[in-house]
């Protein structure tokens, strides 16, 4: 890209129009435009034409041309989006049906902010402060370019002296419509067109005349072949395998739905079932012009790698080659920026980054955060336009916070009813609060009785240590069984680990928390998978869902009941051992600090304690039924208020307030890079070298992609540390190029890193 010859602006605009128009042509196959976007196809086509051809009009001015030629230029006069916005507004005024004029301020704002964050349209369409810039740019537009553009679109008369009247009219149109109408379609239209423009603009600029990767076919019976090779379709006499087989065949038998609900307990085989459902739906919906993509969403990063490995195994065990990113893509902030196709073509970093971030793959494995934050955001993103017409598999949907059930439910229903999106919700317990009715894909019984849960109730930390903890650890040791102890805070987990190490040899002890670097956590989990005899894992809640571990006993500090059930699913997971035991405690008076359970919403804890108070002992089936009562209890507790506030802002297009949507509550953290080994040293060296590169010798997009890739290679060694209330940032290692840096020096590592519990601040040791 950096040394490629220049390209005519008119060719870029034609390329953007072709890409955008091709997408909406395909969307005819699955989308109800009027009910989903609020406009019929002819209006959508007009909007696409105006946006594509006019958004970069300001680039046809002398100062912008000097800028791209790396000559001395006037920064203010080189700004190009304002002129495009003005031209789009004038064009739509002349060509849109009058009853659709309320859309003008949306599109004006969209074009004005197409390189930045979305803005409230009543303010975004106010160009009055830019009149001097517009006067100069209109007077200096390249006449040859305008003549070429006139063959593609009717260029409106651009008179900056009319600007004030135009802005007043646009603002009146906006107020008349949006102050009276609760219109969700206009938000969807904005997000769809903004996403489509962002993708088309970057894709055409990056690929130029180079073709995009061809779509790769994936056989609909890939999972069936895999099951046959591994003998899953012949379960023998093993009751668990027979149950998994029954679950799989019934759950994948029916693809006649827009929203499917797959309820099944931990270990029943939901991952393979979801992949099979996705492929069967894809085969059913495919025609000559439309092949839906599969977006597989998971709540936690810790289980994305695991799910991706299942997808890879589907290919390799059936005699196929390792899937390329064009076939199966894991997309999250830790994944490498690599992209190749079945034909063997690899792509440079900046092209790979573009393809990954636009979900250009047949199967995309990503996070809930990536999926929902591509909908509820004011930031530019290339993902939203991929969601309509796709098959979306949401695994463990109950992980969506209750305060967002109504909001996410309303959007998903709109996508399913009119956007052509097919949803499958996978869960052990489907909350009714989403307000979504769907087809239950498995209605049979799941007669599993793998563990009992004993609810102790409130207990002081000292009593917990002295009585319950020691008793269960010694029982597990005597029986050569595995024990998992799940605590709510890192400080509590460390205290429990220290207590157990007083009477258990450290070779039997394992520890996990967010202060342990990701690569170390991953290695420990892999090691634990292969252990059968006595071992004790002390961990925080990061093992709640999807982590494929199997223990005989578990102690869990209280939390929301659905989280407790997820942890219980790591006990006797395959139903091949003696019935497991889960002990649920409610730890109080923790070392003079607040109760560890205080990290959770008090309403969720109240509901958990209330439904548990009727009994002390629960079988597995009783516990799952209890979760239904828990969900019904929290449905009455007013969680819908936050959803309704965001919906109100969606109706009014208050983008900055829509951006307050946070699927995971963000608390300030400090990124710490720990140079643990040679791979870490090489990754840090590579990062330093990229930062030292001169942008004038390398295209900025190429350099940005390389920087992102370098940071992702650092990620396995990064701990996001949250300062304690009594710590200052001075307790952390010094900042080097954006990270608190712990070098591989032995003294430095000893100061800031413990081989068991991970990173700690200097205030925690003798220094």
N, C-alpha and C positions, 0 to 999 in steps of 0.2 A: 504493500500500500504506500509506504513512505516514498519510494522512488518511482512510482508509476506515473506515466504521463498524465497531464491534465485532461479533464473531461468536460464537455460542454454542459452548461447548466440545463439547457433544454432537454438534453438526453437524460439527465438525472430526473427531471420532473416527469418525463414520459415513463421512465422506469418505475417511479413511485406510483404513478397512476395505474400502470399495468398490474403491479403487485396488489394494490388495494382493490382494484376492480375484480381481479381474479378471485380474491377471497370472498367478496360479497356475491359473486356469481355462484361460487360453490355453496355459500350459505343458503341459497334458494332451496337447496335440497333438504334442509333440516330446520330452518328458522322461520317462525311467524314474525315477520318484520314489524307489522303494526302493533301486535300485542307485546312484543319483546322490546323493541326500540322506540315505538310510538310513531313510526313513519312507514309509509309504504316503500316498496323497492325503488320506484322512480325517484322519490325524494332522496333516499339514501344514495342512489347513484349520483344525483346532482351534488350532494354534499361531498362525496368522495372526489368528484371531478374538481370542485372548487378548492378543496383542501390540498389535493395533490399538486395541482398546477400553480396555485398561488401562494403556498406557504413559504416558499423561498424567493419570492419576488425581489426582496431587498438585496439579494446576492448579485443582482444585475446592476450594481452601482459601483462607481470607481473605487471607493474606499474598501469595500469588501473584496474586490478583485485584487487590490494591493495586499490586503491581509493574507489571502491564500497564496500569493506569490512571494510572501515573506519580505515584502517591501515596507518601508515606513508608511504608516497609515494613521488616520484619525479614528481612535477606538469608538467614540460616540457615533460617528457617521457610518461606521461599519456594521452596526447592529441591524439585523435583517428581518426579524420576526414582526416588527411593528407595521412595516409597509405591507407585508403579506396579510396581516390581520385586517388592516384597513381595506385592502382590495377584496378580501373574502366577504367582508360585511357589505360592501357596495354591490358585489356580484349577486349575493343572495337576496338583497333587497330588490334587485331587478328580476330575479328568476324564480324565487321561491313563491309558492302560493301564499296569499296574504294570511291565511289562517295558520301558516307555519312560521310566520315572522318571529315568533317568540324564540325560535331556535337560533336566530342570528347572533345574539350576544354569547350563546354557548360556543358557537363555532369561531367567532372572533377571538374569544378568550382562548380557546383550544389552540388556534394558530399562533396567537401572541406568546403563549407559554409552552410551545411545543419543544423547547429545550430546557424547560424548568418545571416547577411544580404547578399543579392545577390551582386555579384561583376562583374565588366567588365571582361569577360572571358579571354581576352588576358593576363590580370594580374592574374586572379584567377587560371589559370592553370600553373602558374610559381611556381614550387615547389623547385627551386634550393636552396633557403635558408633553406630548411628542410632536406638536404641530411644527416646530422649527425643523426637526429631523425629517418629518414627512415632506415638508416643502422642498428641502434640499434634495432628498432622494427622488421624489417625483420629477424634479427638474433635471436630474442627472441619470435617469434610467437609460440603459443602453437601447437605442432605437432598433438596432438589428435584432437583438434578442426579442424585443416586443413584437416585431413583425413575425418572427418564428412562432412565438407563443400564441399569436392571434389565430394561427391555423388550428390550434388545439382548443382554445377557449375564448369566449368573447371577453375581452379585457374591459372592465368598467372604467368610466371616467373618474379619474382620481384627482379631486380638487380639495386640498387641505383646508381651504377656506370654508368648506361645507362641514368640516369635521365636527364642530360643536353641535350643529343641528343633528348630524348623524348619531353622535353619542347619546344625545338627549332622547332620540327616538328609540335607539336600542335599549336604553335603560328603562324607558316607559314600557316597552314590549316585555321586558323581563319581569318588571314589577306586576304588570297586569296579569300575567300568567302564573308566575311562581308564588305570588303572595296569596293566591286563591286555590291553587290546585295541588293536591298531594300526588305528585307525578313521579313515580319511580323510574319510568321508562326514559326520561330525559337524562337521568344519571347514568343509566346503562348505555344510552346512546353516546354520551360523552366519553365514558370509559372505553367503549368499543372502538370508536373512531380515533381516540387519542392513542390507544394501544396499537391499532392498525397502522396509524401514521408513523409512530415511533419505530415499529418493526420495518415497515416498507422503506422509510427514509434511511435507516442505518443499513438495511440489507442491500439496497441498491447502491449506496455509496461504497460499501465494502466489496460486494461481489461484482459490481459493474456489469460486464457482459459475460461473466463466468456463471454457468448454470448452478442453481441450488442443488443440494443432494437429492437424488431420486428417492421416492418413497420405497421402502423395503417391505415386501410381503412377509407376514408372519403366519404360519399355519394355525388354523383354528383348533386343531386337535393336538397342539404341542403338549399340553398337559396330559391329555389322554395317552399319548405315546410315552411320556415320562413315567406315568403311573404303571404302564404295562412293563416297561423295561425294569423298573424297581419292584415289580410284583405287587403293587398296591391294589391292583384290581382283583387279586386273589388273596384275600386277607387271612385265609386259614381259620384256625380256631381261636386266635387271639381276640378276646371280646373288644378291646380298645380299637384294634384295626377294623373289626367288623363294624363298629359304630362309626368310625371315620369314613368307611366306605359308603355306608348308608347315608351319612350326612352329605358326602360329596355328590353322590348320584342324584339325590332329591334336590339339593340346592342348585345344581347346574342344569336341571331338566327344563326349566321355564325361562325364556328370555323375553316374554311378552310383557314388558313393563317399562315405565319411565323412571320409577324409583323402586328399587328392590331393597328389602331389609334381610340381612343375613345374621340371625342370632345363633351364636354357638359359643360354648365355653372354651376356655383356654386349653390348647392342646388338641382340639377337635379337627384341626386341619384347615383353618379359614384362609390361610395365605394361598395355598394351592387352589382352593375353591374360588377365591377371588380372581386369580389369574385366569382360570378356566372360564369363569363367567365373562370376564372382560373380552377374551378372545372370541367367545361364542357370540356375544353381542356385536363385536366388531364385524364378524363374518356376516351376520344377519343384516347389518345396516349398510354394508359396503355396496356401492354401485360403480359404474364407470367413471363418475365424476367426483365421488366422495368416499373417502376412507377415514373413519373416525380414529383419533388417537386415544390411547388409554393413559389416564393420569391416576397413578396410584399414590394416595396421600396417607402419610403416617404422622402420628402426633409427636414422635421423639426422634432426634437424630440417632440415638443409640440403636434403633432397630431398622434404619434405612439400609445400612451395610448388609445386615442379615437378610433383608427382603431382596436386595439386589443379588446377593449370592444365590438365593433360590432361583431367581430369574436366569442367572448365568447357568446354573445347573440344569435347568429345563432344556437349554440348547445343547450343552456338552454331553449330557447323559443320553440324548436322543441322536447322537452322532453328528451334530452340527458344530460348526466352528464357534469360537467365543463370540458373543454378540457385540457388534460395534455400537458406538454411541448413537448412531443413526437408527439402531433397532431398539436398544434399551439404554436409557440414560438415567443416572442418579444425579439429581440436581439439588444441591444445597451448598452452603457457603464453605464447606470443607472439601468438596469434590474437586478433583484435578480439572484443569482446563485442557482437555484433550477431546478431539472429535475426529472420527474416521467413518468410512462407509464400507459396505460389503464389497464394493469394487476395489477396495484397497486404497482409496484416496484419503489422505490426511489433510488437515487444514491448519493454517498458521494460527497462532494464539488468538489474534484479534477476531478471526473468522470463527474459530471454535467457541470463543466467549459469546459471540453473537448467536450462534446456533444453539448453544446450551441455554442461554437466558431467554430465548424465544421458544423453548420447549419444542425444538425441531427434532422429534424422535417419534417412534411408533409407540413405545411404552416409556412413560416418564415416571420415575419414582422420586417423590419429593415430600416435603413436609406440609402439615396443616398451615404453618406460618406462611410459607411461600404461596400456597394456594389462596388462602383467604386474604392475605395482605396484597395480593394482586387485584383484589376486588375493592376492598375498603381502604383506599389510600389517596393521597394527593400527589404522589410521586409518579414520574413517568415509568411505565413498565410495558414490556412487549408480550406479556403472558395473557392478559385478560381476553384478547380476541381468540385465543386458543380454546378457552373453556366452553363456549357454545359449540354444540356439535360433537363434543368429546364424550368419552365414557369415563366417569370419575368414580374411582373406588376409594371410599373413605373408611379406613381401617381404624377401629376403636373410636367411633364418632362421639362417644360419651365424654371424650377428653376435651371437647369444646366447652369452655366455661359456661355455667348456667346463665350468666348475664347476657350472653350472646346467642342463646338458643333461638329466641324469636327473630332476631335480625338475620342470622345465617339461614334459618329455616325459610324465611320469606324469600330471600334471594335464590336459594337452591330450588324452591318450588317454581319460581319464575323461570329459571334456567331449564328446569325439567319440562314445564308446561309449554313454553314457547321458544326457548333457545335451542332446542334439539339436544340438550345434554341428558345423558342417561346416568343415573346415580345408583350405586350400590353402597348401602350403609352396613358396615360390618361391626358387630358389637355383641357383648354378652348380655347387655341390658339396654334396650333402645328407649331413651327418654321420650315420653309423649309430648314433652314441652316444645319440641321443634315445630309442632303444628303441622307436621307432614304425615300424610297417610301414604303408605307404600305397600307393595306386595311382599308378604312374608315368604321367603324362598325355602325355608325349612320349618316345618310345623310339627315334626316328630318329637318324641321324648328324647332326652339325653340322660340316660340313667347312670350317671357317674356319681360315685361316692368316694372320692379320693382323699378327703381330709375332713377333719372336724375343726371347728373354730371355738375356742374357749375365751369368753370375754371376761377379763379380770376386773375391769373398771379402774378407778383412780388408785394410784399407788405412788408413794414418794420415790424419788430416784434412788435414795439410799436403800429403801426396802426392796426396790426392784433389783438392784445390784446384789444385795446380800442373799435374797431368797430365790426369786424367780429365775434370774439370769444364771446363777451358778447351778441351780438344780437342773435346768434344761440343757446347759452345756455339758454337764457331767453325764446326763442321761444319753445324749448323743454320742459322747466319747465311749461310754460303756457298750453301746450298741453298734459302734463303728458306722454311725449315720451322719448325714450332712445337716447343718443348721445354718439358717440365714436370720440375721438380726437386722431389722430395718428401722432406722431412727429418722426423726424429722429434721434434725439440724446436724451440721458438721461437728459442732462442739460436743453435742450429745454422743454422736457416733465415735468421736475420738475418745471420750471418757469411757464408753463401754468397751472399746478395743483395749484401752489401757487396763481396765479391770480384768478382762478375760485373759490378757497376757500374763497376769499374776499367777494363774494356775494352769495355763495351757501352753505347750511348746509353740513358739512362733511359727514353726514350719507348717502348722495346721491352720494358721490364721490368714485371712485375706480381707482386704479393705477396699472400698470404693466410695468416692465422693467427687464432687466437681473440682476439688483442689488437686486431684490426681490427674496428670496430663492425659488427654484422650487416648494416645497410643498405649500408655501403660494400662489404662482401664480396659481397653480392647484386648490386650494380651492376657490380662488376668481373667477376664470373662472366658476367653478361649481355653485357658488352662482349667478353669473350674468346670467347664463342660465335660472334661474327660476324667474327672475325679469321681470315685465311687464310695470311698470309705470316709472316715471321720474328717470333717473340715468345717470351719466356721467362717462365714462371710459376714462381716459387719459393713453396713452400707447405708447410704441415704436412699431417698425414694427413686433414684434414677433407674432402678430395676423394675419399676412398677409394671410396665407393659412391654410385651414382645421379646424381651431378652430371654433367650432359650436356655434357662438354667433349671435344674431340678434338685430339690432338697426334700428331706424327710420331715424336718421340723422348721418352724418359723416363729419368731417373735416380732411383732409389729407394734410400734407406737401408734396411737389412734390418729386417724385422718379421715377425710371424706370416705364414705363407705364404698363408693365405686373404686377408689384407690386401694382400699384394703383388699377388695376382691381381686384386683389385678395382682397384688403381691401374693395373695393366697394361691393364685394360679401357677406359682413357681414350686408348689408343694405336690409331690407325687404326680407330676405333670403327665407322665405316660401311663399312669394307673397300673404299673407293673410291680409295685412294692406294697408293703404293709401300709395300711391307712395312715396318712400323715397327720400332723398336729400343727395348728396355728394358734398361737397365744396372742391375744390382743390386749394391750395394756394402755393406760391413760396416765402417762408420767407427769407427776407434779413435783414442785419444789426442786428444780434442777440446779443445784450448786449456786443458789442465790440468784439465779437468772429467771427470766420468764419461762413459763411452761413451753416445751418444744412444740406443742400443738398449735401455739399462737401464730405460727406461720400461715395457717389456713384461715379461710373466711369463717367467722364465728357462726354464721347461719348454717353452713355446711356441717360444722362440728356439732351444732345443736341437733340438727336433723339426724346425724349419725348416732349420737348418744341416745336420742329419743327412741329410735326404732330398735336399738340394741338393748334397751332397758327392760324389755319383756322377758328376757331369757339370758342364761349364761353360756349355753352350749348350742351350737348350730352345726348341722351337717352341711355338706357342700350345696345340696339342692335347696335347703332352707335359707342359706346365705344368699343365693342368687334371687330367690323370691323376696328376701328382705330388701334387696337393692331396689326392687320395684316400689316398695313402700317408701324407701328413702327418697327416690326421685319424685314421687307424688308429694311428699312432704315439702321438698324445696320448691316445687312448682307453685306453692301457695305463698312464697316468701318475698314476692316483689322484685325478683331478679329481672323482670321484663323492663324495668325503668331505663336501664342503660341502653338496651336494644332500641327502645322507642325514641330516646334522645338522638341516637345516631340516625335512625330512620327519618326523624324530623329534619335533621341536617341534610340527609340525602334528598328529601323532597325540595329543600331550598337551595341545594347545591353549595352548601357551606363546606368546601373541601378541607379547609384547615381543621375543622371540627370533626369531619369524617375520619381524618387521619388520627384521631384520638383512639380509634379502634386498636386494641393491643391484645392479641390472642394470648401472649405470655406477658405477664406484668414485668416491666423492665425496671430493674433497680441498678443504680450506678455500680459499675465494676471497673477494675483496672486490668487490662490485658498484660499478662506476664509471659514472656517467652523464656523457656528453660532449655538450655543447650545440653541435652542429656547424653547424646551420643554423636557418632560421626555423621549420621544422616541429618541430625539437627544442625550440626556445624556447617554442613554443605548447604543446607536450606537457608541458613542465616547469611552465609557468604554470597549466595545467589541473590538474595534480597538486597544486600548492600550494593552489589554490582549494578542491579537494575535501577536502584535509586540514584546512582551516580551518573547514569546515562544522560546525555544532553538531548532535550526534546527537539532541538533544532535539527539534529541529525537523524531523528526517527519520528515517524508519524505518531501523533499523540494518542490515537486510538490503539495502535499497536503497542505502544509503551504502557498504556493503561491496562491492557489485557495481560501483558507480561507481569506487571506489578500485582494484579489480582491473582495470577497463577502462583507467583512467588509467595504471597501471603497464605494461600491455601496450602502450600507445602510447609509453611510454618505451623499451620493450625494444629497438627497432632501434638505439638509441644507447647501449646498456649493454654494457660489457665486464666480464666476470668475471675480475678480475686475481688471479693467484696470486703472492704475495710470494716473492721469491727468498730463498735461505737467509741472505743477508747484509743483507736489507732489513727495516726496521721499518715499522709502519703509519704512522709519521710522514712517510714518504716519499710517501704518497698524499695527494690533495687532501682538504680537510676534509669531514666528513660533514654532509649537510643532509637532514633527513627520510628517513633510512635509506639514502642513497646518497652515496658519495664524488662530489662535484659539481665538474665542470669547466665553468665558465661560458663564454659565447660571447666573452668579452673576449679580444682578440687576444693580449695578453701571457700570459693564463692558458692559452690553447690552445697557444701556443708552448712553454710550460713542460711541459705534460703530453701533448701529442699531436703525432705525426708523420704527415704526410699519406700516407705510404707504409706505414710499419710499424705505425701505430696508436698506442694508448696506451702511455705509459712513465711510470715513477715519476719524481719530482723528483730522486731520487738518480742518475738516468741522464743528467742534463744539467748545464749550467754552474751551475745553482742549487744 
